Amino acid sequence: MTSHVDQQVAARIAAARRKAAAEKRRRQELAAARRAGVARRHAAKLRHLAEADQPTTADR
């Protein structure tokens, strides 16, 4: 049988592990969103650059 103190320590350790796992999951989600945002901005930049290179009817 474990003592009350041992149970409390085990509960704190379990809570700390859950918190660390949640923080890790949040960091991964934020990193994925950041990568997606960077990819979207890069694609938009390339589209704008391609449009800027195309001559318009006023340029002819």
Secondary structure, DSSP 8 states (H G I E B T S, - for coil): ---HHHHHHHHHHHHHHHHHHHHHHHHHHHHHHHHHHHHHHHHHHHHHHHHHHS--GGG-
